[in-house]
Amino acid sequence: MPLAAARLRERGYNQAWEVARRLARQIDARADAHLLLRIRDTAHQLALPPGERAGNVRGAFAIEPRRRSEVAGQHIAIVDDVMTTGSTAAEIAGVLKQA
């Protein structure tokens, strides 16, 4: 789950990446923090009512353009540190499926 640059500076680290890289090591899988990009900063999801969260993250993510071919035909897991409505995971899943 890529963070916006400002949010990463605010937190100091990406919690989802910390979970993903440790999990990948345990199950002997590949984790890649640079395959998915956040191309638009968004408001904090927790600050929004559940019905507005999908719209908040729509168009906020993309596959790194030079790496689109790496996604085709692959099984990819999405790791997020917090999931309430699933809006962010659903948006990312759509981006991955499209690629």
C-alpha positions as a Markdown table, in Angstrom:
| # | Residue | x | y | z |
|---|---|---|---|---|
| 1 | Met | 0.0 | 0.0 | 0.0 |
| 2 | Pro | 2.0 | 3.0 | -1.2 |
| 3 | Leu | 1.8 | 6.2 | 0.9 |
| 4 | Ala | 1.8 | 9.7 | -0.3 |
| 5 | Ala | 5.2 | 11.4 | 0.2 |
| 6 | Ala | 3.9 | 13.8 | 2.8 |
| 7 | Arg | 2.2 | 10.9 | 4.8 |
| 8 | Leu | 5.4 | 8.9 | 4.7 |
| 9 | Arg | 7.4 | 11.8 | 6.1 |
| 10 | Glu | 4.7 | 12.3 | 8.8 |
| 11 | Arg | 4.8 | 8.6 | 9.9 |
| 12 | Gly | 8.4 | 8.0 | 9.2 |
| 13 | Tyr | 7.7 | 4.5 | 7.7 |
| 14 | Asn | 5.1 | 2.6 | 5.8 |
| 15 | Gln | 3.3 | 0.2 | 8.1 |
| 16 | Ala | 1.8 | -1.9 | 5.3 |
| 17 | Trp | 5.3 | -2.3 | 3.7 |
| 18 | Glu | 6.7 | -3.5 | 7.1 |
| 19 | Val | 4.0 | -6.2 | 7.3 |
| 20 | Ala | 4.4 | -7.2 | 3.7 |
| 21 | Arg | 8.1 | -7.6 | 3.6 |
| 22 | Arg | 8.2 | -9.7 | 6.8 |
| 23 | Leu | 5.3 | -11.8 | 5.6 |
| 24 | Ala | 7.0 | -12.4 | 2.2 |
| 25 | Arg | 10.1 | -13.5 | 4.0 |
| 26 | Gln | 8.2 | -16.0 | 6.1 |
| 27 | Ile | 6.4 | -17.6 | 3.1 |
| 28 | Asp | 9.3 | -17.3 | 0.7 |
| 29 | Ala | 7.5 | -14.9 | -1.6 |
| 30 | Arg | 8.6 | -11.7 | -3.4 |
| 31 | Ala | 7.6 | -8.3 | -1.9 |
| 32 | Asp | 7.9 | -5.2 | -4.0 |
| 33 | Ala | 7.3 | -1.7 | -2.6 |
| 34 | His | 7.8 | 0.0 | -6.0 |
| 35 | Leu | 5.4 | -2.0 | -8.3 |
| 36 | Leu | 2.4 | 0.0 | -7.3 |
| 37 | Leu | 2.5 | 3.8 | -7.2 |
| 38 | Arg | 0.4 | 6.4 | -5.4 |
| 39 | Ile | -0.2 | 9.0 | -8.1 |
| 40 | Arg | -2.6 | 11.2 | -6.2 |
| 41 | Asp | -2.6 | 12.2 | -2.6 |
| 42 | Thr | -5.9 | 11.6 | -0.8 |
| 43 | Ala | -7.6 | 12.6 | 2.4 |
| 44 | His | -7.2 | 10.2 | 5.3 |
| 45 | Gln | -9.9 | 7.5 | 4.8 |
| 46 | Leu | -10.7 | 7.4 | 8.5 |
| 47 | Ala | -11.8 | 11.1 | 8.3 |
| 48 | Leu | -14.4 | 10.2 | 5.7 |
| 49 | Pro | -17.8 | 8.6 | 6.1 |
| 50 | Pro | -17.8 | 5.0 | 4.6 |
| 51 | Gly | -19.8 | 6.0 | 1.6 |
| 52 | Glu | -17.2 | 8.5 | 0.5 |
| 53 | Arg | -14.1 | 6.4 | 0.8 |
| 54 | Ala | -14.2 | 4.7 | -2.6 |
| 55 | Gly | -14.4 | 8.0 | -4.4 |
| 56 | Asn | -11.6 | 9.3 | -2.3 |
| 57 | Val | -9.1 | 6.7 | -3.6 |
| 58 | Arg | -10.4 | 6.4 | -7.1 |
| 59 | Gly | -7.6 | 7.1 | -9.5 |
| 60 | Ala | -5.0 | 7.4 | -6.7 |
| 61 | Phe | -2.9 | 4.3 | -7.7 |
| 62 | Ala | -1.2 | 3.0 | -10.8 |
| 63 | Ile | 1.2 | 0.3 | -11.8 |
| 64 | Glu | 4.8 | 1.5 | -12.4 |
| 65 | Pro | 4.5 | 2.0 | -16.2 |
| 66 | Arg | 7.7 | 0.2 | -17.2 |
| 67 | Arg | 6.7 | -2.8 | -15.1 |
| 68 | Arg | 3.2 | -3.5 | -16.3 |
| 69 | Ser | 4.3 | -6.7 | -18.0 |
| 70 | Glu | 5.4 | -8.1 | -14.6 |
| 71 | Val | 1.8 | -8.1 | -13.4 |
| 72 | Ala | 0.2 | -10.1 | -16.3 |
| 73 | Gly | -0.8 | -13.6 | -15.2 |
| 74 | Gln | 0.6 | -13.2 | -11.7 |
| 75 | His | -1.1 | -13.9 | -8.3 |
| 76 | Ile | -0.6 | -10.8 | -6.3 |
| 77 | Ala | -1.5 | -10.2 | -2.6 |
| 78 | Ile | -2.4 | -6.7 | -1.4 |
| 79 | Val | -1.3 | -5.8 | 2.2 |
| 80 | Asp | -2.8 | -2.9 | 4.1 |
| 81 | Asp | -2.2 | -2.2 | 7.7 |
| 82 | Val | -5.8 | -1.1 | 8.3 |
| 83 | Met | -8.9 | -2.2 | 6.4 |
| 84 | Thr | -12.4 | -1.0 | 7.4 |
| 85 | Thr | -14.6 | -0.7 | 4.2 |
| 86 | Gly | -12.1 | -2.3 | 1.8 |
| 87 | Ser | -12.3 | 0.7 | -0.6 |
| 88 | Thr | -8.5 | 1.1 | -0.9 |
| 89 | Ala | -7.9 | -2.6 | -1.4 |
| 90 | Ala | -10.7 | -2.7 | -4.0 |
| 91 | Glu | -9.3 | 0.2 | -5.9 |
| 92 | Ile | -5.8 | -1.4 | -5.9 |
| 93 | Ala | -7.2 | -4.7 | -6.9 |
| 94 | Gly | -8.9 | -3.0 | -9.9 |
| 95 | Val | -5.7 | -1.4 | -10.9 |
| 96 | Leu | -3.9 | -4.7 | -10.8 |
| 97 | Lys | -6.6 | -6.6 | -12.7 |
| 98 | Gln | -6.5 | -3.9 | -15.4 |
| 99 | Ala | -2.8 | -4.3 | -15.8 |
